[in-house]
């Protein structure tokens, strides 16, 4: 069989194999219903088609921004006032296509009106988008991957220790015994240091800034609108805890203020939904001490006249609250060592600490600090 003949046969077989795909592609093009739905791959399911629409992956140019340009899919470490894709998915999980269309295509809020101009989606496309959002709603988008760097170093040091001991007692390949001994001492010492630091850091959450169920900004409330901290945290002067306000307190303002300048209506609507459905807002606690530690806000904020910022940082400047200090025992004791007590004006101290009063009156000491009145006694915080 000649070479040209073999090439002709191979080309003919290739065309026969390609023909079914050409037919399928032409059918897919013929099913296109408008200018920006015909670009979908014929083999994509509803979720994939919705994903392409949500991300703006269209061949035909459109006049509006893609959904993902405002509504993030993945976790970001900066505040995005717009609801995330997962947030939208949870809100519209049980809504019909008609309700979905009404909110998307005919928005009532000013912020949505500005960003949703010229939107034009068919019911079929909205169904694809909703299907994609439903798929997101059941997915874990913000899962944090564990850090393994320290673990790798720890096991590597363990391997060095093992090799050093094996050579020291059995193989004896290394001429100078001081070398495996030094390897053992330094590697084992570093392991002990890693374990000690890990144990001391256990339970500490410095710079912890979790995603909250409602995008509440302390800057907008405390700084821009001049709302006092104690208006919301009502128990800070009388209780161990500063207290988290009930959504009924939020309604004192938000029964009138129904739309935020940055977030539109979406976040404020969560407050009204919580009231209507009689479900609490599940805030994520940020500042938390171990169970074996006693701490009273009343003793510090009321009796001690400490400002909130001394422990919590400049919360009034935060859109997203984070834990500024490490809240370790050493940090607390340092504060007790340097903080002066209002000793002269507080009658409680006049009877309990007469000797300190005499020293203060005589000028032997210029001030009394928390440490002097039991600030370093173990039972004050651990009992």
Buried (B, 14 or more C-beta within 10 A) or exposed (E): EEEEEEEEEEEEEEEEEEEEEEEEEEEBEEEEEEEBBBBBEEEBEBBBBBBBBBBBEBEEEBEBBBBBEBBBBEEEEEEEBBBBBBBBBBBBEEEEBEEBBEBBEEBEBEBBEEBBEEBEBEEEBBBBBBBBBBBBBEEEBEEEEEEEEEEEEBEEBEEBBEBBBEBBEEEEEBEEEEEBEEBBEBBBEBBEEBEEEEEEEEEBBEEBBBEBBBBBBBBBBBBEEEBEBBEBBBBBEEBEEBBBBBBEBBBEBBEEEBBBEBBBBBBBBBBBEBBEEEEEBEEEEBBEBEEEBEBBBBEBBBBBEBEBEEBBBEBBEBBBBBBBBBBBBEEBBEBBEEBEBEBEEEEEBEEEBEEBBEBBEEEEBEEBBBBBBEBBEEEBBEE
